[in-house]
Amino acid sequence: MATPRRRARTERGGLGDHFVDRRHRLGLTQSELADLAGVSRSSVQSLESGRATVQLDLVVAIADALGCDLELTPRGDRTG
């Protein structure tokens, strides 16, 4: 039986990593999370894998299903 290949993540601490950690803490599979969020399992997989482009409504739906808030924080002063 073949071992599933996992793509190495280059950036730790990204949004996808936070969602994976939260999903694991809640004991959910990707399919279960997808059902709760009303999205496809492949959408959950894309977000968790750190895909560069995802739709904001997908992120919001998954965050809501995980009981998480999305928050914007300033990066710091870029004027000088």
All heavy atoms as a GROMACS GRO file, in nm:
protein
  602
    1MET      N    1   0.084  -0.117   0.000
    1MET     CA    2   0.000   0.000   0.000
    1MET      C    3   0.089   0.124   0.000
    1MET      O    4   0.184   0.134   0.076
    1MET     CB    5  -0.090  -0.003   0.122
    1MET     CG    6  -0.198   0.102   0.120
    1MET     SD    7  -0.323   0.074   0.246
    1MET     CE    8  -0.442  -0.017   0.150
    2ALA      N    9   0.057   0.219  -0.082
    2ALA     CA   10   0.137   0.342  -0.096
    2ALA      C   11   0.111   0.436   0.020
    2ALA      O   12   0.002   0.445   0.073
    2ALA     CB   13   0.104   0.412  -0.227
    3THR      N   14   0.215   0.505   0.059
    3THR     CA   15   0.204   0.607   0.163
    3THR      C   16   0.164   0.738   0.097
    3THR      O   17   0.224   0.777  -0.003
    3THR     CB   18   0.339   0.625   0.234
    3THR    OG1   19   0.378   0.499   0.288
    3THR    CG2   20   0.329   0.727   0.345
    4PRO      N   21   0.062   0.807   0.150
    4PRO     CA   22   0.023   0.935   0.091
    4PRO      C   23   0.138   1.033   0.095
    4PRO      O   24   0.209   1.043   0.195
    4PRO     CB   25  -0.091   0.983   0.180
    4PRO     CG   26  -0.135   0.866   0.258
    4PRO     CD   27  -0.020   0.772   0.264
    5ARG      N   28   0.157   1.103  -0.014
    5ARG     CA   29   0.261   1.206  -0.019
    5ARG      C   30   0.204   1.336   0.033
    5ARG      O   31   0.094   1.374   0.002
    5ARG     CB   32   0.310   1.226  -0.163
    5ARG     CG   33   0.381   1.106  -0.215
    5ARG     CD   34   0.444   1.130  -0.349
    5ARG     NE   35   0.366   1.218  -0.434
    5ARG     CZ   36   0.373   1.220  -0.565
    5ARG    NH1   37   0.453   1.141  -0.627
    5ARG    NH2   38   0.301   1.304  -0.636
    6ARG      N   39   0.283   1.403   0.111
    6ARG     CA   40   0.243   1.535   0.163
    6ARG      C   41   0.340   1.637   0.110
    6ARG      O   42   0.460   1.617   0.116
    6ARG     CB   43   0.244   1.537   0.315
    6ARG     CG   44   0.136   1.451   0.373
    6ARG     CD   45   0.132   1.470   0.524
    6ARG     NE   46   0.028   1.388   0.578
    6ARG     CZ   47  -0.087   1.437   0.622
    6ARG    NH1   48  -0.109   1.566   0.620
    6ARG    NH2   49  -0.179   1.358   0.671
    7ARG      N   50   0.285   1.745   0.059
    7ARG     CA   51   0.368   1.854   0.011
    7ARG      C   52   0.421   1.930   0.130
    7ARG      O   53   0.348   1.962   0.223
    7ARG     CB   54   0.284   1.946  -0.077
    7ARG     CG   55   0.362   2.052  -0.146
    7ARG     CD   56   0.274   2.127  -0.240
    7ARG     NE   57   0.164   2.189  -0.167
    7ARG     CZ   58   0.111   2.305  -0.198
    7ARG    NH1   59   0.154   2.370  -0.302
    7ARG    NH2   60   0.012   2.355  -0.129
    8ALA      N   61   0.548   1.958   0.128
    8ALA     CA   62   0.609   2.032   0.238
    8ALA      C   63   0.556   2.175   0.239
    8ALA      O   64   0.546   2.238   0.134
    8ALA     CB   65   0.761   2.033   0.224
    9ARG      N   66   0.524   2.224   0.355
    9ARG     CA   67   0.479   2.362   0.368
    9ARG      C   68   0.599   2.449   0.392
    9ARG      O   69   0.678   2.423   0.482
    9ARG     CB   70   0.381   2.376   0.484
    9ARG     CG   71   0.253   2.304   0.457
    9ARG     CD   72   0.160   2.324   0.572
    9ARG     NE   73   0.046   2.236   0.553
    9ARG     CZ   74  -0.068   2.253   0.610
    9ARG    NH1   75  -0.086   2.352   0.692
    9ARG    NH2   76  -0.166   2.171   0.589
   10THR      N   77   0.608   2.554   0.314
   10THR     CA   78   0.723   2.641   0.328
   10THR      C   79   0.702   2.746   0.435
   10THR      O   80   0.796   2.789   0.499
   10THR     CB   81   0.755   2.711   0.194
   10THR    OG1   82   0.639   2.780   0.151
   10THR    CG2   83   0.796   2.609   0.089
   11GLU      N   84   0.581   2.788   0.456
   11GLU     CA   85   0.553   2.892   0.555
   11GLU      C   86   0.470   2.834   0.667
   11GLU      O   87   0.358   2.789   0.647
   11GLU     CB   88   0.476   3.007   0.490
   11GLU     CG   89   0.445   3.119   0.585
   11GLU     CD   90   0.361   3.227   0.520
   11GLU    OE1   91   0.375   3.249   0.401
   11GLU    OE2   92   0.282   3.290   0.592
   12ARG      N   93   0.524   2.832   0.787
   12ARG     CA   94   0.450   2.783   0.902
   12ARG      C   95   0.376   2.900   0.966
   12ARG      O   96   0.423   3.013   0.963
   12ARG     CB   97   0.544   2.720   1.004
   12ARG     CG   98   0.617   2.598   0.955
   12ARG     CD   99   0.529   2.482   0.919
   12ARG     NE  100   0.449   2.440   1.034
   12ARG     CZ  101   0.344   2.359   1.023
   12ARG    NH1  102   0.306   2.314   0.907
   12ARG    NH2  103   0.276   2.324   1.128
   13GLY      N  104   0.262   2.870   1.022
   13GLY     CA  105   0.187   2.973   1.089
   13GLY      C  106   0.091   3.047   0.998
   13GLY      O  107   0.032   3.145   1.038
   14GLY      N  108   0.075   3.001   0.876
   14GLY     CA  109  -0.018   3.064   0.784
   14GLY      C  110  -0.162   3.027   0.820
   14GLY      O  111  -0.187   2.945   0.908
   15LEU      N  112  -0.254   3.087   0.751
   15LEU     CA  113  -0.396   3.064   0.776
   15LEU      C  114  -0.432   2.916   0.768
   15LEU      O  115  -0.502   2.863   0.854
   15LEU     CB  116  -0.479   3.145   0.677
   15LEU     CG  117  -0.630   3.138   0.693
   15LEU    CD1  118  -0.671   3.194   0.829
   15LEU    CD2  119  -0.698   3.214   0.581
   16GLY      N  120  -0.384   2.848   0.666
   16GLY     CA  121  -0.413   2.706   0.650
   16GLY      C  122  -0.366   2.624   0.768
   16GLY      O  123  -0.437   2.534   0.815
   17ASP      N  124  -0.248   2.655   0.818
   17ASP     CA  125  -0.195   2.584   0.934
   17ASP      C  126  -0.281   2.605   1.057
   17ASP      O  127  -0.306   2.512   1.135
   17ASP     CB  128  -0.052   2.628   0.965
   17ASP     CG  129   0.048   2.581   0.861
   17ASP    OD1  130   0.027   2.473   0.802
   17ASP    OD2  131   0.147   2.653   0.838
   18HIS      N  132  -0.330   2.727   1.076
   18HIS     CA  133  -0.418   2.755   1.190
   18HIS      C  134  -0.548   2.675   1.178
   18HIS      O  135  -0.597   2.622   1.278
   18HIS     CB  136  -0.449   2.904   1.200
   18HIS     CG  137  -0.331   2.986   1.240
   18HIS    ND1  138  -0.272   2.976   1.365
   18HIS    CD2  139  -0.259   3.078   1.174
   18HIS    CE1  140  -0.171   3.059   1.374
   18HIS    NE2  141  -0.160   3.123   1.258
   19PHE      N  142  -0.601   2.668   1.057
   19PHE     CA  143  -0.725   2.592   1.037
   19PHE      C  144  -0.702   2.444   1.061
   19PHE      O  145  -0.786   2.376   1.121
   19PHE     CB  146  -0.782   2.618   0.898
   19PHE     CG  147  -0.858   2.748   0.886
   19PHE    CD1  148  -0.908   2.786   0.763
   19PHE    CD2  149  -0.879   2.832   0.992
   19PHE    CE1  150  -0.980   2.904   0.748
   19PHE    CE2  151  -0.950   2.950   0.980
   19PHE     CZ  152  -1.001   2.986   0.857
   20VAL      N  153  -0.591   2.389   1.014
   20VAL     CA  154  -0.560   2.248   1.036
   20VAL      C  155  -0.549   2.220   1.186
   20VAL      O  156  -0.609   2.123   1.236
   20VAL     CB  157  -0.429   2.206   0.966
   20VAL    CG1  158  -0.385   2.066   1.009
   20VAL    CG2  159  -0.444   2.210   0.815
   21ASP      N  160  -0.475   2.304   1.257
   21ASP     CA  161  -0.460   2.284   1.401
   21ASP      C  162  -0.595   2.286   1.473
   21ASP      O  163  -0.623   2.201   1.558
   21ASP     CB  164  -0.368   2.390   1.461
   21ASP     CG  165  -0.223   2.375   1.417
   21ASP    OD1  166  -0.185   2.266   1.369
   21ASP    OD2  167  -0.147   2.474   1.430
   22ARG      N  168  -0.678   2.382   1.439
   22ARG     CA  169  -0.809   2.394   1.503
   22ARG      C  170  -0.897   2.273   1.469
   22ARG      O  171  -0.964   2.217   1.556
   22ARG     CB  172  -0.876   2.524   1.458
   22ARG     CG  173  -1.015   2.545   1.511
   22ARG     CD  174  -1.017   2.574   1.658
   22ARG     NE  175  -1.154   2.605   1.698
   22ARG     CZ  176  -1.198   2.597   1.820
   22ARG    NH1  177  -1.116   2.566   1.918
   22ARG    NH2  178  -1.323   2.624   1.848
   23ARG      N  179  -0.895   2.230   1.342
   23ARG     CA  180  -0.974   2.114   1.300
   23ARG      C  181  -0.931   1.991   1.378
   23ARG      O  182  -1.015   1.914   1.427
   23ARG     CB  183  -0.961   2.092   1.150
   23ARG     CG  184  -1.037   1.971   1.099
   23ARG     CD  185  -1.036   1.960   0.948
   23ARG     NE  186  -0.903   1.946   0.893
   23ARG     CZ  187  -0.833   1.831   0.889
   23ARG    NH1  188  -0.882   1.721   0.944
   23ARG    NH2  189  -0.714   1.827   0.832
   24HIS      N  190  -0.801   1.971   1.393
   24HIS     CA  191  -0.751   1.856   1.468
   24HIS      C  192  -0.792   1.864   1.615
   24HIS      O  193  -0.831   1.762   1.673
   24HIS     CB  194  -0.599   1.847   1.457
   24HIS     CG  195  -0.554   1.800   1.322
   24HIS    ND1  196  -0.422   1.802   1.283
   24HIS    CD2  197  -0.621   1.751   1.215
   24HIS    CE1  198  -0.411   1.756   1.160
   24HIS    NE2  199  -0.531   1.726   1.117
   25ARG      N  200  -0.784   1.982   1.674
   25ARG     CA  201  -0.826   1.998   1.815
   25ARG      C  202  -0.973   1.963   1.833
   25ARG      O  203  -1.012   1.912   1.938
   25ARG     CB  204  -0.799   2.140   1.864
   25ARG     CG  205  -0.654   2.164   1.903
   25ARG     CD  206  -0.640   2.292   1.986
   25ARG     NE  207  -0.686   2.409   1.914
   25ARG     CZ  208  -0.609   2.490   1.843
   25ARG    NH1  209  -0.480   2.467   1.833
   25ARG    NH2  210  -0.659   2.595   1.781
   26LEU      N  211  -1.053   1.992   1.732
   26LEU     CA  212  -1.196   1.961   1.739
   26LEU      C  213  -1.227   1.818   1.700
   26LEU      O  214  -1.341   1.773   1.710
   26LEU     CB  215  -1.275   2.057   1.649
   26LEU     CG  216  -1.273   2.204   1.692
   26LEU    CD1  217  -1.341   2.291   1.587
   26LEU    CD2  218  -1.339   2.222   1.828
   27GLY      N  219  -1.125   1.746   1.651
   27GLY     CA  220  -1.144   1.606   1.613
   27GLY      C  221  -1.225   1.587   1.486
   27GLY      O  222  -1.296   1.488   1.473
   28LEU      N  223  -1.214   1.682   1.395
   28LEU     CA  224  -1.291   1.677   1.270
   28LEU      C  225  -1.205   1.630   1.154
   28LEU      O  226  -1.086   1.663   1.147
   28LEU     CB  227  -1.346   1.815   1.236
   28LEU     CG  228  -1.445   1.878   1.332
   28LEU    CD1  229  -1.472   2.022   1.293
   28LEU    CD2  230  -1.574   1.798   1.335
   29THR      N  231  -1.266   1.558   1.062
   29THR     CA  232  -1.201   1.526   0.936
   29THR      C  233  -1.226   1.642   0.841
   29THR      O  234  -1.312   1.728   0.866
   29THR     CB  235  -1.257   1.398   0.873
   29THR    OG1  236  -1.395   1.421   0.839
   29THR    CG2  237  -1.245   1.279   0.968
   30GLN      N  238  -1.153   1.644   0.730
   30GLN     CA  239  -1.179   1.747   0.629
   30GLN      C  240  -1.322   1.736   0.577
   30GLN      O  241  -1.388   1.838   0.556
   30GLN     CB  242  -1.080   1.735   0.513
   30GLN     CG  243  -0.942   1.782   0.545
   30GLN     CD  244  -0.848   1.775   0.426
   30GLN    OE1  245  -0.872   1.702   0.330
   30GLN    NE2  246  -0.739   1.850   0.432
   31SER      N  247  -1.371   1.616   0.560
   31SER     CA  248  -1.509   1.597   0.511
   31SER      C  249  -1.612   1.649   0.610
   31SER      O  250  -1.710   1.713   0.571
   31SER     CB  251  -1.536   1.450   0.481
   31SER     OG  252  -1.456   1.407   0.374
   32GLU      N  253  -1.589   1.623   0.738
   32GLU     CA  254  -1.682   1.672   0.840
   32GLU      C  255  -1.682   1.824   0.846
   32GLU      O  256  -1.788   1.886   0.856
   32GLU     CB  257  -1.645   1.613   0.976
   32GLU     CG  258  -1.671   1.464   0.986
   32GLU     CD  259  -1.610   1.399   1.109
   32GLU    OE1  260  -1.508   1.451   1.161
   32GLU    OE2  261  -1.664   1.294   1.152
   33LEU      N  262  -1.563   1.883   0.839
   33LEU     CA  263  -1.554   2.028   0.838
   33LEU      C  264  -1.624   2.086   0.716
   33LEU      O  265  -1.697   2.185   0.725
   33LEU     CB  266  -1.408   2.074   0.844
   33LEU     CG  267  -1.384   2.224   0.833
   33LEU    CD1  268  -1.462   2.301   0.939
   33LEU    CD2  269  -1.236   2.254   0.840
   34ALA      N  270  -1.602   2.024   0.601
   34ALA     CA  271  -1.666   2.070   0.478
   34ALA      C  272  -1.818   2.068   0.493
   34ALA      O  273  -1.886   2.164   0.453
   34ALA     CB  274  -1.622   1.984   0.360
   35ASP      N  275  -1.872   1.962   0.551
   35ASP     CA  276  -2.017   1.953   0.572
   35ASP      C  277  -2.066   2.065   0.665
   35ASP      O  278  -2.168   2.128   0.637
   35ASP     CB  279  -2.055   1.817   0.631
   35ASP     CG  280  -2.045   1.704   0.531
   35ASP    OD1  281  -2.041   1.730   0.408
   35ASP    OD2  282  -2.041   1.587   0.576
   36LEU      N  283  -1.993   2.089   0.773
   36LEU     CA  284  -2.032   2.195   0.867
   36LEU      C  285  -2.028   2.333   0.801
   36LEU      O  286  -2.111   2.418   0.831
   36LEU     CB  287  -1.939   2.195   0.988
   36LEU     CG  288  -1.955   2.081   1.087
   36LEU    CD1  289  -1.842   2.083   1.190
   36LEU    CD2  290  -2.089   2.091   1.156
   37ALA      N  291  -1.929   2.354   0.714
   37ALA     CA  292  -1.911   2.484   0.650
   37ALA      C  293  -1.995   2.500   0.525
   37ALA      O  294  -2.006   2.611   0.472
   37ALA     CB  295  -1.763   2.505   0.617
   38GLY      N  296  -2.051   2.391   0.474
   38GLY     CA  297  -2.130   2.398   0.351
   38GLY      C  298  -2.045   2.417   0.227
   38GLY      O  299  -2.087   2.483   0.132
   39VAL      N  300  -1.924   2.360   0.230
   39VAL     CA  301  -1.832   2.369   0.117
   39VAL      C  302  -1.785   2.228   0.081
   39VAL      O  303  -1.815   2.132   0.151
   39VAL     CB  304  -1.710   2.460   0.148
   39VAL    CG1  305  -1.757   2.601   0.184
   39VAL    CG2  306  -1.625   2.402   0.260
   40SER      N  307  -1.709   2.216  -0.026
   40SER     CA  308  -1.659   2.084  -0.066
   40SER      C  309  -1.534   2.048   0.014
   40SER      O  310  -1.463   2.136   0.064
   40SER     CB  311  -1.626   2.083  -0.215
   40SER     OG  312  -1.515   2.166  -0.242
   41ARG      N  313  -1.506   1.918   0.023
   41ARG     CA  314  -1.386   1.874   0.091
   41ARG      C  315  -1.262   1.924   0.019
   41ARG      O  316  -1.162   1.961   0.081
   41ARG     CB  317  -1.381   1.721   0.102
   41ARG     CG  318  -1.264   1.674   0.192
   41ARG     CD  319  -1.220   1.532   0.164
   41ARG     NE  320  -1.181   1.509   0.027
   41ARG     CZ  321  -1.064   1.545  -0.027
   41ARG    NH1  322  -0.975   1.609   0.043
   41ARG    NH2  323  -1.038   1.517  -0.153
   42SER      N  324  -1.268   1.931  -0.114
   42SER     CA  325  -1.153   1.980  -0.189
   42SER      C  326  -1.126   2.128  -0.159
   42SER      O  327  -1.011   2.173  -0.162
   42SER     CB  328  -1.170   1.957  -0.339
   42SER     OG  329  -1.281   2.028  -0.389
   43SER      N  330  -1.229   2.205  -0.126
   43SER     CA  331  -1.210   2.344  -0.087
   43SER      C  332  -1.137   2.353   0.046
   43SER      O  333  -1.047   2.436   0.063
   43SER     CB  334  -1.344   2.416  -0.077
   43SER     OG  335  -1.404   2.427  -0.203
   44VAL      N  336  -1.176   2.267   0.140
   44VAL     CA  337  -1.106   2.264   0.269
   44VAL      C  338  -0.960   2.225   0.247
   44VAL      O  339  -0.869   2.288   0.302
   44VAL     CB  340  -1.174   2.165   0.367
   44VAL    CG1  341  -1.091   2.145   0.493
   44VAL    CG2  342  -1.314   2.212   0.402
   45GLN      N  343  -0.938   2.125   0.164
   45GLN     CA  344  -0.802   2.079   0.136
   45GLN      C  345  -0.718   2.190   0.073
   45GLN      O  346  -0.603   2.212   0.112
   45GLN     CB  347  -0.805   1.958   0.043
   45GLN     CG  348  -0.667   1.906   0.009
   45GLN     CD  349  -0.671   1.798  -0.097
   45GLN    OE1  350  -0.764   1.792  -0.177
   45GLN    NE2  351  -0.571   1.713  -0.097
   46SER      N  352  -0.776   2.264  -0.021
   46SER     CA  353  -0.703   2.373  -0.086
   46SER      C  354  -0.662   2.479   0.014
   46SER      O  355  -0.549   2.528   0.013
   46SER     CB  356  -0.788   2.437  -0.195
   46SER     OG  357  -0.807   2.348  -0.302
   47LEU      N  358  -0.753   2.516   0.102
   47LEU     CA  359  -0.723   2.619   0.201
   47LEU      C  360  -0.617   2.570   0.300
   47LEU      O  361  -0.522   2.641   0.330
   47LEU     CB  362  -0.850   2.658   0.276
   47LEU     CG  363  -0.834   2.764   0.383
   47LEU    CD1  364  -0.780   2.894   0.323
   47LEU    CD2  365  -0.964   2.790   0.452
   48GLU      N  366  -0.631   2.448   0.346
   48GLU     CA  367  -0.536   2.395   0.442
   48GLU      C  368  -0.397   2.375   0.383
   48GLU      O  369  -0.298   2.382   0.455
   48GLU     CB  370  -0.587   2.262   0.500
   48GLU     CG  371  -0.704   2.279   0.593
   48GLU     CD  372  -0.747   2.150   0.658
   48GLU    OE1  373  -0.693   2.042   0.623
   48GLU    OE2  374  -0.834   2.155   0.746
   49SER      N  375  -0.389   2.351   0.255
   49SER     CA  376  -0.259   2.326   0.192
   49SER      C  377  -0.183   2.455   0.163
   49SER      O  378  -0.070   2.450   0.116
   49SER     CB  379  -0.275   2.244   0.064
   49SER     OG  380  -0.341   2.320  -0.035
   50GLY      N  381  -0.246   2.568   0.191
   50GLY     CA  382  -0.177   2.695   0.172
   50GLY      C  383  -0.183   2.745   0.029
   50GLY      O  384  -0.099   2.824  -0.013
   51ARG      N  385  -0.280   2.702  -0.044
   51ARG     CA  386  -0.296   2.747  -0.182
   51ARG      C  387  -0.300   2.900  -0.186
   51ARG      O  388  -0.361   2.964  -0.102
   51ARG     CB  389  -0.425   2.690  -0.238
   51ARG     CG  390  -0.435   2.700  -0.384
   51ARG     CD  391  -0.547   2.614  -0.431
   51ARG     NE  392  -0.537   2.607  -0.574
   51ARG     CZ  393  -0.614   2.535  -0.649
   51ARG    NH1  394  -0.707   2.460  -0.593
   51ARG    NH2  395  -0.600   2.534  -0.777
   52ALA      N  396  -0.235   2.956  -0.283
   52ALA     CA  397  -0.217   3.101  -0.288
   52ALA      C  398  -0.348   3.177  -0.302
   52ALA      O  399  -0.362   3.285  -0.248
   52ALA     CB  400  -0.122   3.138  -0.401
   53THR      N  401  -0.442   3.125  -0.376
   53THR     CA  402  -0.566   3.198  -0.396
   53THR      C  403  -0.686   3.114  -0.351
   53THR      O  404  -0.705   3.002  -0.394
   53THR     CB  405  -0.587   3.235  -0.545
   53THR    OG1  406  -0.584   3.115  -0.623
   53THR    CG2  407  -0.479   3.329  -0.593
   54VAL      N  408  -0.762   3.171  -0.261
   54VAL     CA  409  -0.888   3.112  -0.217
   54VAL      C  410  -0.989   3.224  -0.206
   54VAL      O  411  -0.953   3.340  -0.187
   54VAL     CB  412  -0.876   3.039  -0.081
   54VAL    CG1  413  -0.790   2.915  -0.093
   54VAL    CG2  414  -0.824   3.130   0.027
   55GLN      N  415  -1.115   3.190  -0.218
   55GLN     CA  416  -1.220   3.291  -0.210
   55GLN      C  417  -1.246   3.327  -0.064
   55GLN      O  418  -1.246   3.241   0.024
   55GLN     CB  419  -1.348   3.240  -0.275
   55GLN     CG  420  -1.333   3.218  -0.423
   55GLN     CD  421  -1.461   3.165  -0.486
   55GLN    OE1  422  -1.548   3.114  -0.416
   55GLN    NE2  423  -1.470   3.175  -0.616
   56LEU      N  424  -1.268   3.456  -0.040
   56LEU     CA  425  -1.289   3.503   0.095
   56LEU      C  426  -1.412   3.438   0.159
   56LEU      O  427  -1.409   3.403   0.277
   56LEU     CB  428  -1.303   3.656   0.097
   56LEU     CG  429  -1.318   3.720   0.234
   56LEU    CD1  430  -1.200   3.684   0.324
   56LEU    CD2  431  -1.332   3.870   0.221
   57ASP      N  432  -1.518   3.417   0.083
   57ASP     CA  433  -1.637   3.356   0.141
   57ASP      C  434  -1.609   3.214   0.188
   57ASP      O  435  -1.666   3.168   0.286
   57ASP     CB  436  -1.756   3.361   0.046
   57ASP     CG  437  -1.734   3.290  -0.086
   57ASP    OD1  438  -1.618   3.264  -0.124
   57ASP    OD2  439  -1.834   3.262  -0.155
   58LEU      N  440  -1.518   3.144   0.122
   58LEU     CA  441  -1.476   3.011   0.165
   58LEU      C  442  -1.403   3.019   0.299
   58LEU      O  443  -1.431   2.943   0.392
   58LEU     CB  444  -1.385   2.947   0.060
   58LEU     CG  445  -1.313   2.819   0.101
   58LEU    CD1  446  -1.412   2.705   0.111
   58LEU    CD2  447  -1.203   2.785   0.002
   59VAL      N  448  -1.312   3.113   0.311
   59VAL     CA  449  -1.237   3.132   0.436
   59VAL      C  450  -1.333   3.165   0.549
   59VAL      O  451  -1.324   3.109   0.659
   59VAL     CB  452  -1.131   3.243   0.420
   59VAL    CG1  453  -1.063   3.272   0.553
   59VAL    CG2  454  -1.028   3.205   0.314
   60VAL      N  455  -1.428   3.253   0.525
   60VAL     CA  456  -1.524   3.293   0.627
   60VAL      C  457  -1.610   3.173   0.669
   60VAL      O  458  -1.633   3.150   0.788
   60VAL     CB  459  -1.612   3.410   0.577
   60VAL    CG1  460  -1.728   3.437   0.672
   60VAL    CG2  461  -1.526   3.534   0.559
   61ALA      N  462  -1.657   3.095   0.574
   61ALA     CA  463  -1.742   2.979   0.605
   61ALA      C  464  -1.667   2.877   0.689
   61ALA      O  465  -1.721   2.823   0.787
   61ALA     CB  466  -1.792   2.915   0.476
   62ILE      N  467  -1.542   2.850   0.655
   62ILE     CA  468  -1.464   2.752   0.730
   62ILE      C  469  -1.430   2.806   0.868
   62ILE      O  470  -1.440   2.734   0.969
   62ILE     CB  471  -1.339   2.710   0.650
   62ILE    CG1  472  -1.382   2.630   0.526
   62ILE    CG2  473  -1.244   2.628   0.737
   62ILE    CD1  474  -1.271   2.596   0.431
   63ALA      N  475  -1.392   2.932   0.876
   63ALA     CA  476  -1.362   2.992   1.007
   63ALA      C  477  -1.485   2.985   1.097
   63ALA      O  478  -1.474   2.951   1.215
   63ALA     CB  479  -1.316   3.136   0.990
   64ASP      N  480  -1.601   3.015   1.041
   64ASP     CA  481  -1.725   3.010   1.119
   64ASP      C  482  -1.753   2.869   1.168
   64ASP      O  483  -1.787   2.848   1.284
   64ASP     CB  484  -1.841   3.064   1.035
   64ASP     CG  485  -1.968   3.077   1.115
   64ASP    OD1  486  -1.963   3.139   1.224
   64ASP    OD2  487  -2.073   3.025   1.070
   65ALA      N  488  -1.736   2.769   1.080
   65ALA     CA  489  -1.759   2.630   1.118
   65ALA      C  490  -1.662   2.584   1.226
   65ALA      O  491  -1.696   2.499   1.309
   65ALA     CB  492  -1.748   2.540   0.995
   66LEU      N  493  -1.543   2.642   1.230
   66LEU     CA  494  -1.443   2.607   1.331
   66LEU      C  495  -1.459   2.690   1.459
   66LEU      O  496  -1.387   2.671   1.556
   66LEU     CB  497  -1.302   2.628   1.276
   66LEU     CG  498  -1.257   2.530   1.168
   66LEU    CD1  499  -1.126   2.576   1.107
   66LEU    CD2  500  -1.244   2.389   1.226
   67GLY      N  501  -1.555   2.783   1.458
   67GLY     CA  502  -1.576   2.868   1.575
   67GLY      C  503  -1.467   2.972   1.592
   67GLY      O  504  -1.433   3.009   1.703
   68CYS      N  505  -1.413   3.019   1.480
   68CYS     CA  506  -1.304   3.116   1.483
   68CYS      C  507  -1.350   3.250   1.425
   68CYS      O  508  -1.436   3.254   1.338
   68CYS     CB  509  -1.186   3.068   1.399
   68CYS     SG  510  -1.106   2.920   1.462
   69ASP      N  511  -1.290   3.357   1.475
   69ASP     CA  512  -1.311   3.490   1.420
   69ASP      C  513  -1.193   3.524   1.329
   69ASP      O  514  -1.080   3.484   1.356
   69ASP     CB  515  -1.318   3.595   1.530
   69ASP     CG  516  -1.443   3.581   1.615
   69ASP    OD1  517  -1.549   3.547   1.560
   69ASP    OD2  518  -1.433   3.604   1.737
   70LEU      N  519  -1.220   3.597   1.225
   70LEU     CA  520  -1.114   3.650   1.140
   70LEU      C  521  -1.091   3.793   1.182
   70LEU      O  522  -1.185   3.867   1.206
   70LEU     CB  523  -1.154   3.644   0.993
   70LEU     CG  524  -1.173   3.504   0.936
   70LEU    CD1  525  -1.224   3.512   0.792
   70LEU    CD2  526  -1.045   3.425   0.943
   71GLU      N  527  -0.966   3.831   1.191
   71GLU     CA  528  -0.932   3.962   1.243
   71GLU      C  529  -0.821   4.024   1.158
   71GLU      O  530  -0.724   3.957   1.124
   71GLU     CB  531  -0.882   3.940   1.386
   71GLU     CG  532  -0.852   4.059   1.464
   71GLU     CD  533  -0.813   4.018   1.606
   71GLU    OE1  534  -0.894   3.953   1.675
   71GLU    OE2  535  -0.701   4.051   1.645
   72LEU      N  536  -0.836   4.150   1.126
   72LEU     CA  537  -0.732   4.223   1.055
   72LEU      C  538  -0.650   4.300   1.156
   72LEU      O  539  -0.704   4.368   1.242
   72LEU     CB  540  -0.792   4.320   0.954
   72LEU     CG  541  -0.868   4.258   0.838
   72LEU    CD1  542  -0.929   4.367   0.752
   72LEU    CD2  543  -0.778   4.170   0.755
   73THR      N  544  -0.519   4.289   1.146
   73THR     CA  545  -0.431   4.362   1.236
   73THR      C  546  -0.328   4.438   1.153
   73THR      O  547  -0.281   4.388   1.051
   73THR     CB  548  -0.359   4.268   1.334
   73THR    OG1  549  -0.288   4.169   1.260
   73THR    CG2  550  -0.456   4.201   1.427
   74PRO      N  551  -0.294   4.557   1.194
   74PRO     CA  552  -0.194   4.635   1.120
   74PRO      C  553  -0.058   4.566   1.121
   74PRO      O  554  -0.020   4.503   1.219
   74PRO     CB  555  -0.187   4.767   1.196
   74PRO     CG  556  -0.305   4.771   1.284
   74PRO     CD  557  -0.346   4.630   1.309
   75ARG      N  558   0.013   4.578   1.012
   75ARG     CA  559   0.148   4.521   1.001
   75ARG      C  560   0.252   4.612   1.060
   75ARG      O  561   0.364   4.574   1.079
   75ARG     CB  562   0.182   4.496   0.855
   75ARG     CG  563   0.101   4.389   0.793
   75ARG     CD  564   0.153   4.363   0.653
   75ARG     NE  565   0.064   4.273   0.586
   75ARG     CZ  566   0.026   4.285   0.462
   75ARG    NH1  567   0.073   4.386   0.388
   75ARG    NH2  568  -0.056   4.200   0.408
   76GLY      N  569   0.219   4.734   1.082
   76GLY     CA  570   0.314   4.831   1.131
   76GLY      C  571   0.316   4.951   1.037
   76GLY      O  572   0.254   4.951   0.932
   77ASP      N  573   0.387   5.052   1.077
   77ASP     CA  574   0.392   5.175   0.998
   77ASP      C  575   0.481   5.156   0.876
   77ASP      O  576   0.596   5.119   0.888
   77ASP     CB  577   0.446   5.287   1.086
   77ASP     CG  578   0.441   5.420   1.013
   77ASP    OD1  579   0.330   5.473   0.997
   77ASP    OD2  580   0.547   5.466   0.970
   78ARG      N  581   0.427   5.176   0.757
   78ARG     CA  582   0.504   5.160   0.634
   78ARG      C  583   0.538   5.294   0.570
   78ARG      O  584   0.582   5.299   0.457
   78ARG     CB  585   0.423   5.078   0.535
   78ARG     CG  586   0.408   4.935   0.578
   78ARG     CD  587   0.342   4.857   0.471
   78ARG     NE  588   0.339   4.717   0.508
   78ARG     CZ  589   0.331   4.619   0.423
   78ARG    NH1  590   0.324   4.644   0.296
   78ARG    NH2  591   0.330   4.495   0.463
   79THR      N  592   0.518   5.402   0.643
   79THR     CA  593   0.542   5.533   0.583
   79THR      C  594   0.687   5.576   0.589
   79THR      O  595   0.726   5.667   0.522
   79THR     CB  596   0.457   5.642   0.653
   79THR    OG1  597   0.491   5.644   0.791
   79THR    CG2  598   0.309   5.614   0.635
   80GLY      N  599   0.766   5.512   0.667
   80GLY     CA  600   0.899   5.564   0.668
   80GLY      C  601   0.999   5.480   0.729
   80GLY      O  602   1.110   5.493   0.733
   0.00000   0.00000   0.00000
